[in-house]
Amino acid sequence: MNKNRFKLLSIILSYVFFIFVIIISINAVVPETNLQVLEPKEILVKKVDNNFLRDKNSVYEILEKDNQEPEKILESEERKSDKKIIKNEIKKDNFRIQFASFREKQKSLEISTQLKEKMSKMSIGINLIVKEVKIKENQTFYRVISESKYPLVKANTECAKFKKNKIQCIIIKS
């Protein structure tokens, strides 16, 4: 008899607790009618126009090229003809090894002499020159490059040797 009363009492209490939780939830979800709403008087976010210049390799140019399908077809045809030309040029001595590039000529000359000393200690016989290169309007760079020209395969192997000796380099077309 006590067990039945206890079961009945626990069931009733659980239902009462459940109804109490539902009433609290409804009050939490449904807003009051006289609730005050805060609105900003000033604009918090301002729109700023993009003032970046468009270059040949800018993101905007690349995205615009992707949207223009007829140009893609023309580009693919041009690439095919360029590949034929490049295959012929790879066999020729048209590539140099570039070690550094600076805006100041003096800095390029200093690096050139340091590299010559380092290469002579490693018994690498390569002559370096500093070449002035004008990029765009007023930008002038002084590149430290190899004096002799190489075919692409030979230039890659030479550059790999320098990289093993911790001398950074890249291959450029001259």
Backbone as CSV, one residue per row, in Angstrom:
resi,resn,N_x,N_y,N_z,CA_x,CA_y,CA_z,C_x,C_y,C_z
1,MET,0.802,-1.184,0.000,0.000,0.000,0.000,0.855,1.263,0.000
2,ASN,1.901,1.251,0.827,2.821,2.379,0.863,3.548,2.561,-0.471
3,LYS,3.854,1.459,-1.093,4.552,1.529,-2.380,3.669,2.181,-3.439
4,ASN,2.409,1.872,-3.433,1.491,2.446,-4.421,1.316,3.946,-4.186
5,ARG,1.232,4.347,-2.928,1.118,5.775,-2.617,2.371,6.528,-3.055
6,PHE,3.489,5.901,-2.769,4.756,6.529,-3.150,4.855,6.691,-4.679
7,LYS,4.447,5.683,-5.420,4.468,5.744,-6.884,3.517,6.826,-7.385
8,LEU,2.318,6.867,-6.835,1.334,7.852,-7.241,1.813,9.271,-6.926
9,LEU,2.385,9.453,-5.748,2.900,10.755,-5.350,4.058,11.198,-6.246
10,SER,4.952,10.285,-6.575,6.083,10.643,-7.452,5.612,10.987,-8.862
11,ILE,4.616,10.299,-9.384,4.074,10.595,-10.715,3.426,11.973,-10.717
12,ILE,2.634,12.273,-9.709,1.969,13.572,-9.625,2.993,14.694,-9.506
13,LEU,3.996,14.504,-8.674,5.046,15.526,-8.515,5.832,15.745,-9.813
14,SER,6.114,14.690,-10.538,6.851,14.847,-11.799,6.023,15.613,-12.829
15,TYR,4.667,15.324,-12.880,3.808,16.083,-13.796,3.707,17.552,-13.383
16,VAL,3.624,17.828,-12.117,3.565,19.210,-11.628,4.867,19.924,-11.970
17,PHE,5.995,19.267,-11.748,7.298,19.858,-12.083,7.400,20.121,-13.587
18,PHE,6.923,19.184,-14.407,6.950,19.334,-15.858,6.108,20.540,-16.305
19,ILE,4.913,20.718,-15.726,4.045,21.852,-16.066,4.708,23.162,-15.617
20,PHE,5.354,23.147,-14.469,6.074,24.326,-13.971,7.192,24.731,-14.937
21,VAL,7.946,23.776,-15.443,9.041,24.040,-16.397,8.472,24.603,-17.695
22,ILE,7.355,24.113,-18.161,6.732,24.614,-19.392,6.311,26.073,-19.216
23,ILE,5.717,26.394,-18.080,5.284,27.775,-17.836,6.485,28.718,-17.791
24,ILE,7.553,28.317,-17.147,8.781,29.146,-17.101,9.360,29.318,-18.497
25,SER,9.363,28.265,-19.314,9.903,28.340,-20.675,9.091,29.299,-21.535
26,ILE,7.792,29.266,-21.415,6.936,30.170,-22.198,7.215,31.616,-21.820
27,ASN,7.376,31.884,-20.534,7.694,33.247,-20.104,9.059,33.698,-20.624
28,ALA,9.994,32.789,-20.728,11.327,33.146,-21.220,11.319,33.411,-22.719
29,VAL,10.483,32.715,-23.479,10.485,32.825,-24.929,9.607,33.980,-25.419
30,VAL,8.447,34.147,-24.871,7.519,35.174,-25.323,7.909,36.503,-24.681
31,PRO,8.208,37.535,-25.501,8.630,38.816,-24.915,7.439,39.581,-24.328
32,GLU,7.749,40.451,-23.401,6.717,41.280,-22.795,6.341,42.408,-23.760
33,THR,5.141,42.904,-23.630,4.676,43.954,-24.536,5.318,45.305,-24.221
34,ASN,5.679,45.554,-23.005,6.283,46.838,-22.654,7.808,46.774,-22.577
35,LEU,8.410,45.819,-23.235,9.857,45.667,-23.244,10.493,46.782,-24.081
36,GLN,11.506,47.421,-23.542,12.147,48.542,-24.220,13.192,48.024,-25.212
37,VAL,13.161,48.522,-26.459,14.081,48.109,-27.504,15.089,49.227,-27.727
38,LEU,16.375,48.882,-27.718,17.428,49.869,-27.939,17.789,49.905,-29.412
39,GLU,17.767,51.090,-30.003,18.143,51.260,-31.396,19.279,52.265,-31.476
40,PRO,20.270,52.023,-32.349,21.388,52.974,-32.447,20.957,54.273,-33.136
41,LYS,21.470,55.378,-32.613,21.171,56.676,-33.204,22.166,57.033,-34.289
42,GLU,23.390,56.491,-34.191,24.438,56.752,-35.182,24.713,55.473,-35.967
43,ILE,25.249,55.654,-37.162,25.625,54.501,-37.981,26.940,53.943,-37.439
44,LEU,26.940,52.662,-37.105,28.119,52.052,-36.507,29.100,51.519,-37.551
45,VAL,28.612,51.098,-38.684,29.456,50.527,-39.727,29.409,51.443,-40.937
46,LYS,30.600,51.801,-41.429,30.678,52.666,-42.602,31.217,51.874,-43.779
47,LYS,30.729,52.183,-44.958,31.197,51.535,-46.175,32.439,52.264,-46.662
48,VAL,33.500,51.493,-46.962,34.750,52.051,-47.462,34.984,51.489,-48.854
49,ASP,35.219,52.375,-49.819,35.481,51.930,-51.187,36.902,51.403,-51.300
50,ASN,37.074,50.445,-52.176,38.375,49.848,-52.420,39.174,50.770,-53.347
51,ASN,40.319,51.242,-52.875,41.135,52.158,-53.670,42.392,51.494,-54.235
52,PHE,42.421,50.173,-54.263,43.600,49.486,-54.771,43.652,49.588,-56.290
53,LEU,44.862,49.650,-56.810,45.051,49.715,-58.262,44.986,48.310,-58.843
54,ARG,44.479,48.219,-60.024,44.418,46.927,-60.697,45.695,46.712,-61.493
55,ASP,46.325,45.593,-61.262,47.510,45.210,-62.008,47.151,44.078,-62.957
56,LYS,48.132,43.683,-63.719,47.926,42.597,-64.667,47.598,41.300,-63.930
57,ASN,48.238,41.066,-62.788,48.053,39.824,-62.055,47.217,40.012,-60.793
58,SER,46.373,41.018,-60.750,45.554,41.243,-59.563,44.436,40.220,-59.500
59,VAL,43.853,40.088,-58.332,42.771,39.135,-58.129,41.592,39.477,-59.029
60,TYR,41.322,40.764,-59.191,40.185,41.176,-59.995,40.367,40.771,-61.456
61,GLU,41.573,40.933,-61.972,41.828,40.548,-63.358,41.640,39.044,-63.541
62,ILE,42.121,38.273,-62.587,42.007,36.816,-62.691,40.542,36.403,-62.645
63,LEU,39.775,37.017,-61.750,38.356,36.678,-61.652,37.591,37.085,-62.906
64,GLU,37.938,38.225,-63.460,37.267,38.666,-64.682,37.604,37.757,-65.848
65,LYS,38.825,37.245,-65.902,39.195,36.330,-66.974,38.401,35.041,-66.874
66,ASP,38.133,34.586,-65.642,37.366,33.356,-65.461,35.926,33.512,-65.934
67,ASN,35.389,34.723,-65.869,34.002,34.953,-66.276,33.847,35.086,-67.783
68,GLN,34.919,35.255,-68.507,34.840,35.476,-69.941,35.259,34.201,-70.666
69,GLU,34.278,33.411,-71.072,34.542,32.121,-71.675,35.156,32.192,-73.071
70,PRO,34.728,33.104,-73.962,35.334,33.138,-75.287,36.836,33.433,-75.236
71,GLU,37.234,34.241,-74.297,38.661,34.546,-74.178,39.442,33.324,-73.735
72,LYS,38.800,32.444,-72.969,39.474,31.225,-72.529,39.872,30.376,-73.724
73,ILE,38.981,30.282,-74.672,39.262,29.473,-75.858,40.445,30.058,-76.619
74,LEU,40.450,31.389,-76.768,41.566,32.036,-77.448,42.859,31.848,-76.672
75,GLU,42.782,31.954,-75.349,43.982,31.780,-74.530,44.535,30.374,-74.652
76,SER,43.647,29.367,-74.681,44.128,27.989,-74.786,44.825,27.762,-76.120
77,GLU,44.315,28.382,-77.183,44.977,28.261,-78.483,46.327,28.968,-78.475
78,GLU,46.382,30.132,-77.828,47.647,30.850,-77.731,48.654,30.056,-76.914
79,ARG,48.187,29.424,-75.854,49.084,28.624,-75.010,49.680,27.467,-75.794
80,LYS,48.860,26.831,-76.644,49.366,25.726,-77.436,50.487,26.185,-78.361
81,SER,50.287,27.339,-78.993,51.331,27.843,-79.877,52.540,28.301,-79.075
82,ASP,52.295,28.869,-77.863,53.401,29.279,-76.999,54.208,28.083,-76.531
83,LYS,53.530,26.951,-76.263,54.237,25.755,-75.818,55.193,25.260,-76.887
84,LYS,54.769,25.353,-78.150,55.655,24.943,-79.235,56.886,25.837,-79.288
85,ILE,56.666,27.135,-79.099,57.788,28.083,-79.108,58.691,27.833,-77.913
86,ILE,58.093,27.586,-76.748,58.877,27.360,-75.529,59.715,26.098,-75.655
87,LYS,59.157,25.044,-76.266,59.927,23.812,-76.443,61.182,24.081,-77.269
88,ASN,61.066,24.928,-78.268,62.226,25.260,-79.077,63.217,26.115,-78.295
89,GLU,62.694,27.011,-77.434,63.564,27.899,-76.672,64.265,27.195,-75.529
90,ILE,63.679,26.128,-74.993,64.283,25.404,-73.871,65.623,24.817,-74.286
91,LYS,65.721,24.402,-75.510,66.969,23.799,-75.979,68.064,24.839,-76.161
92,LYS,67.693,26.092,-76.337,68.679,27.149,-76.536,69.188,27.642,-75.193
93,ASP,70.295,28.375,-75.232,70.860,28.965,-74.013,70.188,30.308,-73.757
94,ASN,69.016,30.279,-73.149,68.249,31.500,-72.910,67.995,31.787,-71.440
95,PHE,68.597,31.037,-70.526,68.269,31.183,-69.119,69.500,31.538,-68.298
96,ARG,69.261,32.368,-67.285,70.325,32.745,-66.354,69.873,32.386,-64.949
97,ILE,70.826,32.367,-64.034,70.524,32.091,-62.636,70.563,33.413,-61.884
98,GLN,69.473,33.730,-61.206,69.400,34.977,-60.426,69.551,34.643,-58.950
99,PHE,70.418,35.410,-58.268,70.685,35.162,-56.857,70.039,36.204,-55.948
100,ALA,69.905,37.436,-56.410,69.318,38.490,-55.581,68.834,39.618,-56.471
101,SER,67.982,40.472,-55.892,67.482,41.640,-56.596,67.166,42.716,-55.561
102,PHE,67.769,43.895,-55.743,67.576,44.989,-54.796,67.287,46.275,-55.549
103,ARG,66.703,47.231,-54.837,66.437,48.534,-55.440,67.674,49.409,-55.438
104,GLU,68.631,49.109,-54.576,69.860,49.897,-54.499,70.994,49.151,-55.200
105,LYS,71.704,49.852,-56.042,72.797,49.234,-56.789,73.933,48.826,-55.861
106,GLN,74.208,49.653,-54.862,75.298,49.377,-53.923,75.043,48.062,-53.178
107,LYS,73.817,47.846,-52.751,73.463,46.616,-52.034,73.666,45.394,-52.938
108,SER,73.297,45.522,-54.204,73.476,44.413,-55.155,74.956,44.118,-55.369
109,LEU,75.776,45.154,-55.461,77.216,44.959,-55.637,77.831,44.278,-54.413
110,GLU,77.391,44.664,-53.216,77.911,44.041,-51.998,77.557,42.558,-51.954
111,ILE,76.317,42.247,-52.247,75.879,40.846,-52.236,76.611,40.050,-53.314
112,SER,76.843,40.679,-54.453,77.563,40.022,-55.535,78.973,39.621,-55.088
113,THR,79.685,40.525,-54.439,81.040,40.196,-53.971,81.010,39.121,-52.888
114,GLN,80.028,39.175,-52.003,79.909,38.138,-50.965,79.645,36.772,-51.584
115,LEU,78.773,36.740,-52.579,78.480,35.470,-53.248,79.697,34.932,-54.000
116,LYS,80.449,35.831,-54.648,81.663,35.401,-55.363,82.651,34.758,-54.403
117,GLU,82.823,35.376,-53.222,83.738,34.807,-52.227,83.242,33.448,-51.745
118,LYS,81.978,33.339,-51.465,81.398,32.084,-50.981,81.527,30.986,-52.038
119,MET,81.304,31.355,-53.324,81.389,30.362,-54.399,82.830,29.940,-54.658
120,SER,83.774,30.854,-54.497,85.175,30.486,-54.701,85.640,29.518,-53.617
121,LYS,85.134,29.641,-52.409,85.470,28.693,-51.333,84.901,27.312,-51.623
122,MET,83.770,27.258,-52.330,83.125,25.982,-52.653,83.608,25.441,-54.001
123,SER,84.536,26.107,-54.630,85.093,25.700,-55.926,84.033,25.672,-57.020
124,ILE,83.165,26.665,-57.000,82.161,26.789,-58.053,82.593,27.939,-58.943
125,GLY,82.838,27.644,-60.207,83.299,28.676,-61.136,82.146,29.305,-61.892
126,ILE,81.609,30.374,-61.354,80.532,31.081,-62.039,80.782,32.570,-61.868
127,ASN,80.626,33.316,-62.958,80.812,34.767,-62.898,79.465,35.440,-62.686
128,LEU,79.454,36.436,-61.814,78.231,37.154,-61.504,78.303,38.578,-62.030
129,ILE,77.151,39.086,-62.462,77.057,40.475,-62.898,75.838,41.102,-62.227
130,VAL,75.844,42.430,-62.180,74.694,43.168,-61.665,74.035,43.833,-62.858
131,LYS,72.766,43.497,-63.085,72.051,43.995,-64.246,70.909,44.899,-63.787
132,GLU,70.796,46.070,-64.408,69.727,47.007,-64.092,68.471,46.619,-64.872
133,VAL,67.358,46.503,-64.157,66.095,46.124,-64.775,65.038,47.133,-64.356
134,LYS,64.349,47.714,-65.352,63.284,48.673,-65.063,61.949,47.946,-65.142
135,ILE,61.207,48.056,-64.038,59.900,47.426,-63.952,58.867,48.522,-63.809
136,LYS,57.874,48.501,-64.665,56.809,49.506,-64.689,57.374,50.898,-64.868
137,GLU,56.776,51.870,-64.168,57.117,53.266,-64.412,58.436,53.687,-63.760
138,ASN,58.443,53.812,-62.458,59.618,54.366,-61.778,60.367,53.337,-60.945
139,GLN,60.114,52.076,-61.143,60.765,51.059,-60.325,61.969,50.490,-61.059
140,THR,63.124,50.599,-60.427,64.354,50.062,-60.983,64.950,49.089,-59.974
141,PHE,65.289,47.903,-60.446,65.912,46.897,-59.598,67.268,46.523,-60.183
142,TYR,68.170,46.126,-59.311,69.496,45.681,-59.719,69.615,44.211,-59.337
143,ARG,69.652,43.368,-60.358,69.674,41.920,-60.153,71.103,41.394,-60.161
144,VAL,71.365,40.472,-59.260,72.642,39.747,-59.246,72.388,38.434,-59.979
145,ILE,72.942,38.321,-61.187,72.665,37.155,-62.030,73.968,36.570,-62.563
146,SER,73.870,35.375,-63.124,75.042,34.737,-63.724,75.368,35.426,-65.047
147,GLU,76.632,35.493,-65.341,77.051,36.151,-66.581,76.741,35.268,-67.788
148,SER,76.942,33.973,-67.631,76.709,33.070,-68.760,75.261,32.594,-68.792
149,LYS,74.834,32.216,-69.991,73.476,31.720,-70.202,73.508,30.198,-70.281
150,TYR,72.406,29.581,-69.876,72.318,28.124,-69.846,71.028,27.660,-70.504
151,PRO,71.014,26.402,-70.983,69.727,25.806,-71.344,68.939,25.544,-70.048
152,LEU,67.659,25.379,-70.138,66.805,25.273,-68.953,67.220,24.109,-68.051
153,VAL,67.499,22.958,-68.620,67.842,21.780,-67.819,69.141,22.019,-67.043
154,LYS,70.136,22.569,-67.717,71.424,22.845,-67.060,71.252,23.916,-65.990
155,ALA,70.447,24.942,-66.255,70.217,25.998,-65.272,69.537,25.429,-64.029
156,ASN,68.592,24.517,-64.213,67.929,23.895,-63.069,68.887,23.062,-62.228
157,THR,69.781,22.312,-62.884,70.734,21.502,-62.126,71.729,22.387,-61.373
158,GLU,72.182,23.468,-62.018,73.103,24.389,-61.347,72.432,25.045,-60.139
159,CYS,71.201,25.461,-60.305,70.467,26.105,-59.212,70.253,25.111,-58.066
160,ALA,70.009,23.857,-58.392,69.836,22.834,-57.359,71.129,22.658,-56.558
161,LYS,72.280,22.734,-57.241,73.570,22.645,-56.537,73.730,23.803,-55.558
162,PHE,73.338,25.011,-55.992,73.448,26.173,-55.105,72.522,26.042,-53.901
163,LYS,71.335,25.536,-54.139,70.374,25.389,-53.037,70.858,24.363,-52.018
164,LYS,71.582,23.318,-52.482,72.160,22.345,-51.545,73.203,23.011,-50.658
165,ASN,73.888,24.005,-51.213,74.905,24.747,-50.451,74.323,25.975,-49.757
166,LYS,72.998,26.006,-49.637,72.271,27.079,-48.946,72.459,28.451,-49.585
167,ILE,72.518,28.479,-50.910,72.531,29.733,-51.659,71.228,29.760,-52.460
168,GLN,70.365,30.720,-52.144,69.079,30.814,-52.808,69.242,31.329,-54.229
169,CYS,68.469,30.755,-55.154,68.527,31.199,-56.541,67.234,30.837,-57.253
170,ILE,67.012,31.512,-58.376,65.888,31.198,-59.244,66.373,31.237,-60.686
171,ILE,65.587,30.672,-61.586,65.910,30.648,-63.003,65.096,31.761,-63.679
172,ILE,65.773,32.595,-64.459,65.075,33.645,-65.200,65.410,33.517,-66.677
173,LYS,64.486,33.958,-67.490,64.727,33.959,-68.928,65.394,35.266,-69.290
174,SER,66.459,35.184,-70.046,67.178,36.427,-70.386,66.934,36.845,-71.815
